[in-house]
């Protein structure tokens, strides 16, 4: 067995490991390298091996830094199987399509900026998308579902078994057996006691281990503190009649946050307030979550046993269509624009996954703000800073701090 590390080595994106064994060549993951625009394009568009030499791809999970360069691989002629779990397949479809869409938008921005730079004699380099939506669509027929926990022989003398990784829906660690060697690949390993997902399972003993260790040099805070910390922020904001905006990843974090809010409202630990989830991708991903209850932990499974939906409840508006998005954004902006009554409860909780794609201008209602001033939130970080500093009546909570 021969292993070559083509990605996620000395960096944390672009996971791609090349396994040669039993006379075959397989890739473990085919992730998108994320860095400076030109460097990333060159690295992602050119594979360091003949694409025609690859016999198969084994995919650990759907995150773009592990799956995002599959469309480029297919565009360059790959037509072999891509083995992964059913939940990962269903997540990859909207996520790869979204990746292609974002690349097109980034190219449009880059080329508009290029016109300005050319006028200053600074730049004459035209940007091109790494791949197009049709390239992402061509990946879908190549997926081969392998249920979690099963052993799959992908070639004579080459087989692998998957284990629950606890990282995201459908994510796996795996043990490969070939040429008399047992090799484990961790993928991304999650933490115990996370909402929705089952805890990670330690694979059986192996000879060698490939482990990606983004957070290997630090300890996480106890997960048990997440719900109480969230309840504290919501109640504190509610007492002063504020609003809460949460920049949140569309995949995984949004679903976890909605479920925790659901639990807190059911337990009457926070007031019942409208919740807006503003992201078409989050809507599609949430439907995938609903489709795969086999991935749930016992707590989430209990919601289903009680006839409840962990990802939707009265007062939660998930705005996937353009009409619903306009309605929810209008409601949110109007609410943020009006001074709340002194003793009113919080009346907006917005989970936004796409605030970086637009400028949200909100008139300030702070009594000590300057006349005619506005908050212009150009990114999730800017939103958190501007909302927390501009007015005592508004709070912004970064969900990554709750769950990391």
C-alpha positions in Angstrom: 0.0 0.0 0.0 1.2 3.5 -0.9 -0.3 6.7 0.4 0.3 10.2 -1.0 -1.1 13.3 0.7 -2.2 15.8 -1.9 -4.3 18.0 0.4 -5.0 18.9 4.0 -1.3 18.5 4.7 0.3 21.6 6.3 -3.1 23.2 5.8 -6.8 22.6 6.8 -8.6 22.6 3.5 -8.5 20.6 0.3 -8.6 17.2 1.8 -7.4 14.6 -0.7 -5.3 11.5 -0.1 -4.2 9.1 -2.8 -4.2 5.3 -1.9 -2.5 2.8 -4.2 -3.2 -0.8 -3.2 -4.4 -4.1 -4.6 -3.4 -2.8 -8.1 -6.0 0.1 -7.8 -5.9 3.8 -7.1 -8.5 5.5 -4.9 -8.9 9.0 -3.6 -10.0 9.5 0.0 -12.0 12.7 -0.4 -11.6 15.4 -3.1 -12.0 18.7 -1.3 -11.8 22.3 -2.4 -8.6 24.1 -1.3 -9.6 27.5 0.0 -7.1 30.3 0.0 -6.2 33.4 -2.0 -8.2 33.5 -5.2 -5.5 32.9 -7.8 -3.6 30.4 -5.8 -6.7 28.5 -5.0 -7.8 28.4 -8.6 -4.5 27.1 -9.8 -4.3 24.4 -7.1 -7.9 23.3 -7.5 -8.0 23.2 -11.3 -4.8 21.1 -11.8 -4.6 17.6 -10.3 -1.1 16.3 -9.5 -2.0 12.9 -11.1 -3.7 11.7 -14.3 -7.4 11.8 -13.6 -7.8 8.8 -15.8 -5.7 6.7 -13.4 -8.2 7.0 -10.5 -10.4 3.9 -10.1 -12.7 5.3 -7.4 -13.3 8.0 -4.8 -14.3 7.3 -1.1 -15.9 10.3 0.4 -16.0 10.8 4.2 -18.5 13.6 4.3 -20.1 16.5 2.4 -18.3 19.6 3.7 -16.8 21.5 0.7 -13.2 21.2 1.9 -13.7 17.4 1.6 -16.1 17.2 -1.4 -16.0 20.5 -3.2 -13.6 19.6 -6.0 -15.5 16.6 -7.2 -17.1 18.7 -10.0 -13.6 19.6 -11.3 -12.5 16.0 -11.2 -15.6 15.0 -13.2 -15.0 18.0 -15.6 -11.5 16.6 -16.2 -12.8 13.2 -17.3 -13.5 11.2 -14.2 -16.5 8.9 -14.6 -15.9 6.3 -11.9 -17.8 5.6 -8.7 -18.0 7.9 -5.6 -18.6 5.8 -2.5 -20.3 7.5 0.5 -23.2 7.3 2.8 -26.8 8.0 1.6 -27.0 11.1 3.8 -23.8 12.5 2.4 -25.1 12.0 -1.1 -28.2 13.9 -0.4 -26.2 16.8 1.2 -23.7 16.9 -1.6 -26.4 17.7 -4.2 -27.4 21.1 -2.9 -24.0 21.9 -1.5 -22.1 21.3 -4.7 -24.7 23.3 -6.6 -24.4 26.1 -4.1 -20.6 26.0 -4.5 -20.9 26.4 -8.3 -23.3 29.3 -7.8 -21.0 31.1 -5.4 -18.1 30.7 -7.7 -20.0 32.3 -10.5 -20.9 35.2 -8.3 -17.3 35.5 -7.1 -16.2 35.7 -10.8 -18.7 38.4 -11.6 -17.4 40.4 -8.7 -13.8 39.8 -9.6 -14.3 40.8 -13.2 -16.2 44.0 -12.3 -13.3 44.9 -10.0 -10.9 44.0 -12.8 -12.4 46.7 -15.0 -11.6 49.3 -12.4 -8.1 47.9 -11.9 -7.4 48.0 -15.6 -8.5 51.6 -15.7 -5.7 52.2 -13.2 -3.2 50.1 -15.1 -3.0 47.6 -12.2 -4.4 44.3 -13.5 -5.4 42.5 -16.7 -6.2 39.1 -15.4 -9.7 37.8 -16.1 -11.3 35.4 -13.6 -13.1 32.2 -14.6 -15.2 29.9 -12.4 -13.6 26.7 -11.3 -16.6 24.8 -12.4 -20.2 25.5 -13.5 -23.6 24.2 -12.1 -23.7 21.6 -14.9 -20.4 20.2 -13.7 -21.9 19.8 -10.2 -24.9 18.1 -11.7 -22.7 15.6 -13.5 -21.3 14.4 -10.2 -24.7 13.1 -8.9 -25.0 10.0 -11.1 -21.6 8.8 -9.9 -22.6 8.5 -6.2 -22.8 4.9 -4.9 -24.5 4.7 -1.5 -22.8 2.7 1.2 -24.9 2.5 4.5 -23.1 3.6 7.6 -21.4 0.7 9.5 -21.2 -1.6 6.5 -18.1 -3.1 4.8 -17.8 -2.5 1.1 -15.5 -4.2 -1.3 -14.7 -1.6 -3.9 -12.2 -3.8 -5.8 -10.8 -7.3 -5.4 -8.7 -7.3 -2.3 -9.6 -3.7 -1.4 -12.5 -3.0 1.0 -13.4 -0.5 3.6 -15.8 -0.2 6.6 -17.4 3.1 7.9 -17.9 4.3 11.4 -20.0 7.1 12.8 -17.8 10.3 12.9 -20.3 12.5 14.8 -19.2 15.5 12.7 -22.2 16.2 10.5 -25.1 14.3 9.0 -23.7 11.2 7.2 -20.1 11.9 8.2 -17.8 8.8 8.6 -14.5 7.7 9.7 -13.3 4.5 7.9 -10.9 1.6 8.0 -9.4 0.4 4.7 -8.0 -3.1 4.3 -5.7 -3.9 1.3 -2.4 -5.6 0.8 -2.5 -7.0 4.3 -2.6 -3.5 5.8 -5.3 -1.9 7.9 -5.4 1.9 7.4 -7.8 4.2 9.2 -8.9 7.6 7.9 -10.6 9.8 10.5 -12.2 12.3 8.2 -13.4 15.0 10.5 -14.3 13.7 14.0 -17.0 15.4 15.9 -17.6 15.8 19.6 -19.7 13.8 22.0 -23.2 15.0 23.0 -23.7 17.4 20.1 -27.4 18.0 19.2 -29.0 15.8 16.5 -25.9 13.6 15.8 -24.9 10.4 17.3 -21.5 10.4 19.2 -18.4 9.3 17.2 -17.4 5.7 17.3 -13.7 4.7 17.7 -12.7 2.4 14.8 -11.2 -1.1 15.5 -7.4 -1.4 15.9 -5.3 -0.5 12.7 -1.7 -0.5 11.5 -1.7 3.2 10.4 -3.9 6.2 11.0 -4.5 9.3 8.9 -6.1 11.9 11.2 -7.0 15.4 10.3 -6.6 17.5 13.4 -7.8 21.1 12.9 -8.5 21.5 16.6 -5.9 19.0 17.9 -4.1 21.6 20.0 -7.0 22.8 22.1 -9.9 21.7 24.4 -13.5 22.5 23.6 -15.9 23.9 26.2 -18.5 21.5 27.6 -21.4 21.1 25.2 -23.8 21.1 28.2 -23.2 24.9 28.6 -24.6 25.7 25.1 -28.3 25.7 25.8 -28.0 27.6 29.1 -25.7 30.2 27.4 -28.2 30.6 24.6 -31.1 30.9 27.0 -29.3 33.5 28.9 -28.7 35.7 25.8 -32.2 35.3 24.6 -33.8 36.2 28.0 -31.4 39.1 28.6 -32.3 40.5 25.2 -36.0 39.8 25.7 -36.1 41.8 28.9 -34.9 44.9 27.2 -37.1 44.4 24.1 -34.2 43.6 21.7 -33.7 41.6 18.6 -31.1 38.9 17.9 -29.3 38.2 14.7 -27.2 35.0 14.4 -24.7 34.5 11.6 -24.8 30.8 11.2 -23.5 28.0 8.9 -26.3 26.7 6.7 -25.3 23.1 7.1 -25.4 21.5 10.6 -25.2 24.6 12.8 -28.5 26.1 11.7 -30.4 22.8 12.3 -28.7 22.4 15.7 -29.6 26.0 16.7 -33.2 25.6 15.7 -33.5 22.4 17.6 -32.0 23.9 20.8 -34.4 26.9 20.5 -37.3 24.4 20.1 -36.3 22.6 23.2 -35.9 25.8 25.2 -39.3 27.1 24.2 -40.9 23.7 25.0 -39.3 23.9 28.4 -40.5 27.5 28.8 -36.9 28.6 29.5 -37.2 31.3 26.9 -40.2 33.3 25.6 -41.9 32.2 22.4 -40.7 34.6 19.7 -40.7 34.5 15.9 -37.7 32.9 14.4 -36.6 33.5 10.8 -34.1 31.2 9.0 -32.9 33.2 6.0 -31.1 30.9 3.6 -32.3 28.8 0.6 -29.4 26.4 1.2 -30.4 25.9 4.8 -33.9 25.1 3.7 -32.7 22.4 1.3 -30.3 21.0 3.9 -33.0 20.9 6.5 -35.1 18.7 4.2 -32.1 16.4 3.9 -31.9 16.2 7.7 -35.6 15.3 7.8 -35.0 12.6 5.3 -32.4 10.7 7.3 -33.6 10.0 10.8 -31.3 7.0 10.9 -28.5 9.5 11.7 -30.2 11.0 14.7 -29.2 10.6 18.3 -31.7 9.4 20.9 -32.8 12.9 22.0 -33.7 13.9 18.4 -35.3 10.6 17.7 -37.6 11.2 20.7 -39.0 14.3 18.9 -40.1 12.0 16.1 -41.5 9.4 18.5 -43.6 12.1 20.1 -44.9 13.2 16.7 -42.9 16.4 16.7 -40.6 18.0 14.1 -37.2 18.9 15.6 -36.5 21.4 12.8 -39.8 23.2 12.6 -42.4 24.5 15.0 -45.0 27.4 15.3 -43.2 30.7 15.1 -40.3 29.4 13.0 -40.2 30.7 9.5 -37.8 29.1 7.1 -37.5 31.4 4.1 -36.3 29.4 1.1 -38.4 30.8 -1.7 -37.8 34.3 -2.9 -41.3 35.3 -1.8 -40.8 34.0 1.7 -37.3 35.5 1.9 -38.6 39.0 0.9 -41.4 38.7 3.5 -39.1 37.6 6.3 -36.4 40.1 5.5 -39.0 42.9 5.4 -40.4 41.9 8.7 -37.0 41.7 10.3 -35.9 45.1 9.0 -39.1 46.8 10.0 -38.8 45.3 13.5 -35.2 46.4 13.8 -36.1 49.9 12.5 -38.7 50.6 15.2 -37.8 51.4 18.8 -39.3 48.6 21.0 -41.4 49.3 24.0 -39.4 49.5 27.2 -40.8 46.3 28.7 -41.6 44.4 25.4 -40.3 40.9 24.9 -37.8 40.2 22.1 -39.8 39.9 18.9 -37.2 38.8 16.3 -34.7 36.0 16.3 -33.1 35.8 12.8 -30.7 33.0 11.8 -29.0 34.3 8.7 -26.6 32.2 6.6 -26.2 34.6 3.7 -25.7 38.0 5.2 -22.4 38.3 3.4 -24.2 38.3 0.0 -25.9 41.6 0.6 -25.7 44.9 2.5 -28.4 45.1 5.2 -29.1 48.7 6.1 -31.0 49.2 9.3 -32.0 52.6 10.6 -30.7 53.1 14.1 -33.1 53.7 16.9 -30.6 54.2 19.6 -31.3 57.4 21.6 -27.6 58.2 21.6 -27.0 57.6 17.9 -26.3 60.3 15.4 -29.2 61.7 13.3 -29.9 59.7 10.2 -27.3 57.2 11.0 -27.6 53.6 9.6 -26.0 50.3 10.4 -24.4 48.8 7.3 -23.6 45.1 7.9 -21.3 43.8 5.1 -20.4 40.6 6.8 -21.4 38.4 9.7 -18.6 39.8 11.7 -19.5 43.4 10.9 -23.1 42.6 11.8 -22.2 41.3 15.2 -20.0 44.3 15.9 -22.4 46.9 14.6 -25.5 45.5 16.3 -23.8 45.0 19.6 -22.1 48.4 19.7 -24.7 50.6 18.0 -27.6 50.2 20.3 -28.3 48.7 23.8 -31.6 47.4 22.4 -30.1 44.9 20.0 -27.9 41.8 20.4 -26.0 39.8 17.9 -24.9 36.3 18.9 -22.2 34.4 16.9 -23.4 30.8 17.0 -19.9 29.4 16.3 -18.9 30.6 19.8 -21.7 28.5 21.2 -20.8 25.2 19.6 -17.0 25.3 19.1 
